[in-house]
Amino acid sequence: MTIYSQHANRGKTQILATYQGPNGVTSKTVTSLGDSCLAAPIVDALNRISAFATVPVSVHDRREQRVDNYPRKHLAALTDADARADLLDGAHSLWYEYVCLRLHQALAELENALATVPDTVSRAVRAELELEGHELRAALDDFSGTSSGDEPEFERHWDFNHPLVKYDDGMDTLSDETRAQLDRRENEFAAEDREKAVADLRVLVTAHAKGGGTWASLDDPSCELFAEPYESEGFYLTVQAPEPGDDDLWQVEIGRWEPDNPHEEYGEHTSATGSSVVCCALPTAPDADEIAHLLKSVDEKPLLLAQWAKTPVGTVLKGTTMAVTKRYDS
């Protein structure tokens, strides 16, 4: 329900909370710091936490041609550290569990940021989270008609479908398009396959976060990672989870962009088409650390992709335990 920002004032940096109150849009100071560099990661994490906590309870779950509400169990994680593990344990839906994972990551990043600031600042930020969570739960109770006692007085107002949050987390996690995309994919497999699909999604999203690669992206947050580092001579890496219900394995592929005009060189081409060069079908599902290692490796040494592309069948990619199972040029 809140947007956070930082503001310089009398030699210090204030962290501000802005929300819709009884008298209109209101801003208040959460805390202040002497160094703006310390404030920036706190503000970033708070914005993502507020958005990830608020949006799931502000939109309808429209899967399976019905209208329902998303769970609100994730709100406990705002103030209860023990409840944060529950954010990684569930299979309600691809999109909801995706948001819960992002919320878990944002809460962890906030804790890291608070470890470097004075206790007074960390206490003020935690008090802010507690207020945010309390106000949102109270607003939801009032909205659903389950509020007990007299008509509550809210410091912060919440509107279904119109929460005051900062949506941009760099991943479009909260966009209608991403939710619809994941809902459509979920419709393609049986309900009993959802748990595996959610588990695979967590692996890919966690690996992407740990990999830290500038050039890595989640093309489809449910099934594929794509990395094309700068100066890789046109080579790229994809990591793809199997479709739920299929017997296919996780696959790691090295591909290359080939100019559509054979008379053009790569880098000077007007258009190009990607083609697979080698594939590693993995006998066991990788964990997030294994995939993150791949992303870090090609981010640090882009030409490693060109080396990997020459790997014969049956030989592991240099620096990994992943063996090539197929070459597309043989």
Contacts in CASP RR format, 6 or more apart in sequence:
PFRMAT RR
TARGET T0000
AUTHOR 0000-0000-0000
METHOD contacts of the structure
MODEL  1
MTIYSQHANRGKTQILATYQGPNGVTSKTVTSLGDSCLAAPIVDALNRIS
AFATVPVSVHDRREQRVDNYPRKHLAALTDADARADLLDGAHSLWYEYVC
LRLHQALAELENALATVPDTVSRAVRAELELEGHELRAALDDFSGTSSGD
EPEFERHWDFNHPLVKYDDGMDTLSDETRAQLDRRENEFAAEDREKAVAD
LRVLVTAHAKGGGTWASLDDPSCELFAEPYESEGFYLTVQAPEPGDDDLW
QVEIGRWEPDNPHEEYGEHTSATGSSVVCCALPTAPDADEIAHLLKSVDE
KPLLLAQWAKTPVGTVLKGTTMAVTKRYDS
1 19 0 8 1.000
1 20 0 8 1.000
1 50 0 8 1.000
1 54 0 8 1.000
1 132 0 8 1.000
1 135 0 8 1.000
1 136 0 8 1.000
1 139 0 8 1.000
1 156 0 8 1.000
1 157 0 8 1.000
1 158 0 8 1.000
1 163 0 8 1.000
1 164 0 8 1.000
1 165 0 8 1.000
2 17 0 8 1.000
2 18 0 8 1.000
2 19 0 8 1.000
2 46 0 8 1.000
2 50 0 8 1.000
2 132 0 8 1.000
2 156 0 8 1.000
2 164 0 8 1.000
2 165 0 8 1.000
3 17 0 8 1.000
3 18 0 8 1.000
3 19 0 8 1.000
3 47 0 8 1.000
3 50 0 8 1.000
3 164 0 8 1.000
3 165 0 8 1.000
3 166 0 8 1.000
4 15 0 8 1.000
4 16 0 8 1.000
4 17 0 8 1.000
4 18 0 8 1.000
4 30 0 8 1.000
4 43 0 8 1.000
4 46 0 8 1.000
4 47 0 8 1.000
4 50 0 8 1.000
4 166 0 8 1.000
5 15 0 8 1.000
5 16 0 8 1.000
5 18 0 8 1.000
5 43 0 8 1.000
6 13 0 8 1.000
6 14 0 8 1.000
6 15 0 8 1.000
6 16 0 8 1.000
6 36 0 8 1.000
6 39 0 8 1.000
6 40 0 8 1.000
6 43 0 8 1.000
7 13 0 8 1.000
7 14 0 8 1.000
7 16 0 8 1.000
8 14 0 8 1.000
8 36 0 8 1.000
9 32 0 8 1.000
11 34 0 8 1.000
12 32 0 8 1.000
12 33 0 8 1.000
12 34 0 8 1.000
13 32 0 8 1.000
13 33 0 8 1.000
13 34 0 8 1.000
13 35 0 8 1.000
13 36 0 8 1.000
13 38 0 8 1.000
13 39 0 8 1.000
14 29 0 8 1.000
14 30 0 8 1.000
14 31 0 8 1.000
14 32 0 8 1.000
15 29 0 8 1.000
15 30 0 8 1.000
15 31 0 8 1.000
15 32 0 8 1.000
15 33 0 8 1.000
15 39 0 8 1.000
15 42 0 8 1.000
15 43 0 8 1.000
15 46 0 8 1.000
15 125 0 8 1.000
16 27 0 8 1.000
16 28 0 8 1.000
16 29 0 8 1.000
16 30 0 8 1.000
17 27 0 8 1.000
17 28 0 8 1.000
17 29 0 8 1.000
17 30 0 8 1.000
17 128 0 8 1.000
18 25 0 8 1.000
18 26 0 8 1.000
18 27 0 8 1.000
18 164 0 8 1.000
19 25 0 8 1.000
19 26 0 8 1.000
19 155 0 8 1.000
19 156 0 8 1.000
19 157 0 8 1.000
19 164 0 8 1.000
20 26 0 8 1.000
20 156 0 8 1.000
20 157 0 8 1.000
20 159 0 8 1.000
20 164 0 8 1.000
21 154 0 8 1.000
21 155 0 8 1.000
21 156 0 8 1.000
21 157 0 8 1.000
22 153 0 8 1.000
22 154 0 8 1.000
22 155 0 8 1.000
22 157 0 8 1.000
30 124 0 8 1.000
30 125 0 8 1.000
30 128 0 8 1.000
31 120 0 8 1.000
31 121 0 8 1.000
31 124 0 8 1.000
31 125 0 8 1.000
31 128 0 8 1.000
32 121 0 8 1.000
33 39 0 8 1.000
33 117 0 8 1.000
33 121 0 8 1.000
38 113 0 8 1.000
38 116 0 8 1.000
38 117 0 8 1.000
41 109 0 8 1.000
41 112 0 8 1.000
41 113 0 8 1.000
42 110 0 8 1.000
42 113 0 8 1.000
42 114 0 8 1.000
42 117 0 8 1.000
42 125 0 8 1.000
44 109 0 8 1.000
45 106 0 8 1.000
45 107 0 8 1.000
45 109 0 8 1.000
45 110 0 8 1.000
45 113 0 8 1.000
46 110 0 8 1.000
46 125 0 8 1.000
46 128 0 8 1.000
46 129 0 8 1.000
47 165 0 8 1.000
47 166 0 8 1.000
48 102 0 8 1.000
48 103 0 8 1.000
48 106 0 8 1.000
48 166 0 8 1.000
48 169 0 8 1.000
49 78 0 8 1.000
49 103 0 8 1.000
49 106 0 8 1.000
49 107 0 8 1.000
49 110 0 8 1.000
49 129 0 8 1.000
50 132 0 8 1.000
50 165 0 8 1.000
50 166 0 8 1.000
51 163 0 8 1.000
51 165 0 8 1.000
51 166 0 8 1.000
51 167 0 8 1.000
51 169 0 8 1.000
51 174 0 8 1.000
52 74 0 8 1.000
52 99 0 8 1.000
52 100 0 8 1.000
52 102 0 8 1.000
52 103 0 8 1.000
52 106 0 8 1.000
52 169 0 8 1.000
52 173 0 8 1.000
52 174 0 8 1.000
53 74 0 8 1.000
53 75 0 8 1.000
53 78 0 8 1.000
53 103 0 8 1.000
53 132 0 8 1.000
53 133 0 8 1.000
53 136 0 8 1.000
54 136 0 8 1.000
54 158 0 8 1.000
54 163 0 8 1.000
54 165 0 8 1.000
55 99 0 8 1.000
55 163 0 8 1.000
55 165 0 8 1.000
55 167 0 8 1.000
55 174 0 8 1.000
56 70 0 8 1.000
56 71 0 8 1.000
56 72 0 8 1.000
56 74 0 8 1.000
56 96 0 8 1.000
56 99 0 8 1.000
57 69 0 8 1.000
57 70 0 8 1.000
57 72 0 8 1.000
57 75 0 8 1.000
57 136 0 8 1.000
57 140 0 8 1.000
58 158 0 8 1.000
58 159 0 8 1.000
58 160 0 8 1.000
58 161 0 8 1.000
58 162 0 8 1.000
58 163 0 8 1.000
59 70 0 8 1.000
59 161 0 8 1.000
59 179 0 8 1.000
60 67 0 8 1.000
60 68 0 8 1.000
60 69 0 8 1.000
61 67 0 8 1.000
61 68 0 8 1.000
61 69 0 8 1.000
61 70 0 8 1.000
61 93 0 8 1.000
61 96 0 8 1.000
62 68 0 8 1.000
62 183 0 8 1.000
63 93 0 8 1.000
63 183 0 8 1.000
63 186 0 8 1.000
63 187 0 8 1.000
64 187 0 8 1.000
70 92 0 8 1.000
70 93 0 8 1.000
70 96 0 8 1.000
71 92 0 8 1.000
71 96 0 8 1.000
72 137 0 8 1.000
72 140 0 8 1.000
73 86 0 8 1.000
74 86 0 8 1.000
74 87 0 8 1.000
74 99 0 8 1.000
74 100 0 8 1.000
74 103 0 8 1.000
75 133 0 8 1.000
75 136 0 8 1.000
75 137 0 8 1.000
76 83 0 8 1.000
76 86 0 8 1.000
77 83 0 8 1.000
77 84 0 8 1.000
77 86 0 8 1.000
77 87 0 8 1.000
77 103 0 8 1.000
77 104 0 8 1.000
77 107 0 8 1.000
78 107 0 8 1.000
78 129 0 8 1.000
78 130 0 8 1.000
78 132 0 8 1.000
78 133 0 8 1.000
79 126 0 8 1.000
79 129 0 8 1.000
79 130 0 8 1.000
79 133 0 8 1.000
84 104 0 8 1.000
84 107 0 8 1.000
87 100 0 8 1.000
87 101 0 8 1.000
87 103 0 8 1.000
87 104 0 8 1.000
87 107 0 8 1.000
88 100 0 8 1.000
88 101 0 8 1.000
88 104 0 8 1.000
88 202 0 8 1.000
90 97 0 8 1.000
90 100 0 8 1.000
90 195 0 8 1.000
90 198 0 8 1.000
91 97 0 8 1.000
91 194 0 8 1.000
91 195 0 8 1.000
91 198 0 8 1.000
93 182 0 8 1.000
93 183 0 8 1.000
93 186 0 8 1.000
93 194 0 8 1.000
94 182 0 8 1.000
94 183 0 8 1.000
94 185 0 8 1.000
94 186 0 8 1.000
94 194 0 8 1.000
94 197 0 8 1.000
94 198 0 8 1.000
94 201 0 8 1.000
94 222 0 8 1.000
95 178 0 8 1.000
95 179 0 8 1.000
95 182 0 8 1.000
95 183 0 8 1.000
97 198 0 8 1.000
97 201 0 8 1.000
97 202 0 8 1.000
98 173 0 8 1.000
98 178 0 8 1.000
98 182 0 8 1.000
98 201 0 8 1.000
98 205 0 8 1.000
98 221 0 8 1.000
98 222 0 8 1.000
99 173 0 8 1.000
99 174 0 8 1.000
101 201 0 8 1.000
101 202 0 8 1.000
101 205 0 8 1.000
101 206 0 8 1.000
102 169 0 8 1.000
102 171 0 8 1.000
102 173 0 8 1.000
102 205 0 8 1.000
105 206 0 8 1.000
105 209 0 8 1.000
110 125 0 8 1.000
114 121 0 8 1.000
114 122 0 8 1.000
114 125 0 8 1.000
114 126 0 8 1.000
131 155 0 8 1.000
132 156 0 8 1.000
135 154 0 8 1.000
135 155 0 8 1.000
135 156 0 8 1.000
135 158 0 8 1.000
136 156 0 8 1.000
136 158 0 8 1.000
138 147 0 8 1.000
138 152 0 8 1.000
138 154 0 8 1.000
139 154 0 8 1.000
139 156 0 8 1.000
139 157 0 8 1.000
139 158 0 8 1.000
140 158 0 8 1.000
141 147 0 8 1.000
141 148 0 8 1.000
141 152 0 8 1.000
142 151 0 8 1.000
142 152 0 8 1.000
142 154 0 8 1.000
143 158 0 8 1.000
143 160 0 8 1.000
167 174 0 8 1.000
167 175 0 8 1.000
171 218 0 8 1.000
171 221 0 8 1.000
172 178 0 8 1.000
173 221 0 8 1.000
178 221 0 8 1.000
181 220 0 8 1.000
181 221 0 8 1.000
181 222 0 8 1.000
182 221 0 8 1.000
182 222 0 8 1.000
185 197 0 8 1.000
185 220 0 8 1.000
185 222 0 8 1.000
185 223 0 8 1.000
186 194 0 8 1.000
186 197 0 8 1.000
188 243 0 8 1.000
189 197 0 8 1.000
189 243 0 8 1.000
189 244 0 8 1.000
189 245 0 8 1.000
190 244 0 8 1.000
190 245 0 8 1.000
193 244 0 8 1.000
193 245 0 8 1.000
194 244 0 8 1.000
196 244 0 8 1.000
196 245 0 8 1.000
197 222 0 8 1.000
197 244 0 8 1.000
200 222 0 8 1.000
200 223 0 8 1.000
200 241 0 8 1.000
200 242 0 8 1.000
200 244 0 8 1.000
200 285 0 8 1.000
201 221 0 8 1.000
201 222 0 8 1.000
201 223 0 8 1.000
201 241 0 8 1.000
202 288 0 8 1.000
203 241 0 8 1.000
203 285 0 8 1.000
203 286 0 8 1.000
203 287 0 8 1.000
203 288 0 8 1.000
203 291 0 8 1.000
204 218 0 8 1.000
204 221 0 8 1.000
204 222 0 8 1.000
204 223 0 8 1.000
204 224 0 8 1.000
204 225 0 8 1.000
204 239 0 8 1.000
204 241 0 8 1.000
204 288 0 8 1.000
204 291 0 8 1.000
205 218 0 8 1.000
205 221 0 8 1.000
206 288 0 8 1.000
206 292 0 8 1.000
207 225 0 8 1.000
207 239 0 8 1.000
207 288 0 8 1.000
207 289 0 8 1.000
207 290 0 8 1.000
207 291 0 8 1.000
207 292 0 8 1.000
207 295 0 8 1.000
208 216 0 8 1.000
208 217 0 8 1.000
208 218 0 8 1.000
208 225 0 8 1.000
208 292 0 8 1.000
208 295 0 8 1.000
210 288 0 8 1.000
210 289 0 8 1.000
210 292 0 8 1.000
211 291 0 8 1.000
211 292 0 8 1.000
211 293 0 8 1.000
211 295 0 8 1.000
211 296 0 8 1.000
211 299 0 8 1.000
212 292 0 8 1.000
212 295 0 8 1.000
212 296 0 8 1.000
212 299 0 8 1.000
213 227 0 8 1.000
213 229 0 8 1.000
213 295 0 8 1.000
213 296 0 8 1.000
213 299 0 8 1.000
214 229 0 8 1.000
214 230 0 8 1.000
214 299 0 8 1.000
215 227 0 8 1.000
215 228 0 8 1.000
215 229 0 8 1.000
215 230 0 8 1.000
215 298 0 8 1.000
215 299 0 8 1.000
216 225 0 8 1.000
216 226 0 8 1.000
216 227 0 8 1.000
216 295 0 8 1.000
216 299 0 8 1.000
217 225 0 8 1.000
217 226 0 8 1.000
217 227 0 8 1.000
218 224 0 8 1.000
218 225 0 8 1.000
218 226 0 8 1.000
219 225 0 8 1.000
219 226 0 8 1.000
222 241 0 8 1.000
223 240 0 8 1.000
223 241 0 8 1.000
223 243 0 8 1.000
224 238 0 8 1.000
224 239 0 8 1.000
224 240 0 8 1.000
224 241 0 8 1.000
225 237 0 8 1.000
225 238 0 8 1.000
225 239 0 8 1.000
225 240 0 8 1.000
225 291 0 8 1.000
225 295 0 8 1.000
226 236 0 8 1.000
226 237 0 8 1.000
226 238 0 8 1.000
227 236 0 8 1.000
227 237 0 8 1.000
227 238 0 8 1.000
227 294 0 8 1.000
227 295 0 8 1.000
227 298 0 8 1.000
227 299 0 8 1.000
228 234 0 8 1.000
228 235 0 8 1.000
228 236 0 8 1.000
228 237 0 8 1.000
229 298 0 8 1.000
229 299 0 8 1.000
229 302 0 8 1.000
229 305 0 8 1.000
230 302 0 8 1.000
231 302 0 8 1.000
231 303 0 8 1.000
232 298 0 8 1.000
232 302 0 8 1.000
232 303 0 8 1.000
232 305 0 8 1.000
232 306 0 8 1.000
233 256 0 8 1.000
233 266 0 8 1.000
233 302 0 8 1.000
233 303 0 8 1.000
233 305 0 8 1.000
233 306 0 8 1.000
234 256 0 8 1.000
234 257 0 8 1.000
234 266 0 8 1.000
235 254 0 8 1.000
235 255 0 8 1.000
235 256 0 8 1.000
235 277 0 8 1.000
235 302 0 8 1.000
235 305 0 8 1.000
235 306 0 8 1.000
235 309 0 8 1.000
236 254 0 8 1.000
236 255 0 8 1.000
236 256 0 8 1.000
236 257 0 8 1.000
236 274 0 8 1.000
236 305 0 8 1.000
237 252 0 8 1.000
237 253 0 8 1.000
237 254 0 8 1.000
237 255 0 8 1.000
237 294 0 8 1.000
237 295 0 8 1.000
237 298 0 8 1.000
237 305 0 8 1.000
238 251 0 8 1.000
238 252 0 8 1.000
238 253 0 8 1.000
238 255 0 8 1.000
239 250 0 8 1.000
239 251 0 8 1.000
239 252 0 8 1.000
239 286 0 8 1.000
239 291 0 8 1.000
239 294 0 8 1.000
240 250 0 8 1.000
240 251 0 8 1.000
240 252 0 8 1.000
240 253 0 8 1.000
241 250 0 8 1.000
242 248 0 8 1.000
242 249 0 8 1.000
242 250 0 8 1.000
242 251 0 8 1.000
248 281 0 8 1.000
249 281 0 8 1.000
249 282 0 8 1.000
249 283 0 8 1.000
250 281 0 8 1.000
250 282 0 8 1.000
250 285 0 8 1.000
250 286 0 8 1.000
251 279 0 8 1.000
251 280 0 8 1.000
251 281 0 8 1.000
251 282 0 8 1.000
252 279 0 8 1.000
252 280 0 8 1.000
252 282 0 8 1.000
252 294 0 8 1.000
252 317 0 8 1.000
252 322 0 8 1.000
253 276 0 8 1.000
253 277 0 8 1.000
253 278 0 8 1.000
253 279 0 8 1.000
253 280 0 8 1.000
254 276 0 8 1.000
254 277 0 8 1.000
254 278 0 8 1.000
254 279 0 8 1.000
254 305 0 8 1.000
254 308 0 8 1.000
254 309 0 8 1.000
255 274 0 8 1.000
255 275 0 8 1.000
255 276 0 8 1.000
255 277 0 8 1.000
255 278 0 8 1.000
255 305 0 8 1.000
255 309 0 8 1.000
256 274 0 8 1.000
256 275 0 8 1.000
256 277 0 8 1.000
256 309 0 8 1.000
257 266 0 8 1.000
257 272 0 8 1.000
257 273 0 8 1.000
257 274 0 8 1.000
258 266 0 8 1.000
258 272 0 8 1.000
258 273 0 8 1.000
258 274 0 8 1.000
258 275 0 8 1.000
259 265 0 8 1.000
259 266 0 8 1.000
259 269 0 8 1.000
259 270 0 8 1.000
259 271 0 8 1.000
259 272 0 8 1.000
260 269 0 8 1.000
260 270 0 8 1.000
260 271 0 8 1.000
260 272 0 8 1.000
260 273 0 8 1.000
261 269 0 8 1.000
261 270 0 8 1.000
261 271 0 8 1.000
264 270 0 8 1.000
266 272 0 8 1.000
275 328 0 8 1.000
276 328 0 8 1.000
277 309 0 8 1.000
277 327 0 8 1.000
277 328 0 8 1.000
277 329 0 8 1.000
278 308 0 8 1.000
278 309 0 8 1.000
278 311 0 8 1.000
278 324 0 8 1.000
278 326 0 8 1.000
278 327 0 8 1.000
278 328 0 8 1.000
279 324 0 8 1.000
279 325 0 8 1.000
279 326 0 8 1.000
279 327 0 8 1.000
279 328 0 8 1.000
280 317 0 8 1.000
280 322 0 8 1.000
280 323 0 8 1.000
280 324 0 8 1.000
280 325 0 8 1.000
281 325 0 8 1.000
281 326 0 8 1.000
282 322 0 8 1.000
290 320 0 8 1.000
290 321 0 8 1.000
293 320 0 8 1.000
294 320 0 8 1.000
297 304 0 8 1.000
297 319 0 8 1.000
297 320 0 8 1.000
298 304 0 8 1.000
298 305 0 8 1.000
304 318 0 8 1.000
307 318 0 8 1.000
308 317 0 8 1.000
308 318 0 8 1.000
311 317 0 8 1.000
311 318 0 8 1.000
311 324 0 8 1.000
312 324 0 8 1.000
312 327 0 8 1.000
313 324 0 8 1.000
313 325 0 8 1.000
313 326 0 8 1.000
313 327 0 8 1.000
313 330 0 8 1.000
314 323 0 8 1.000
314 324 0 8 1.000
314 325 0 8 1.000
315 323 0 8 1.000
315 324 0 8 1.000
316 322 0 8 1.000
316 323 0 8 1.000
316 324 0 8 1.000
317 323 0 8 1.000
317 324 0 8 1.000
END
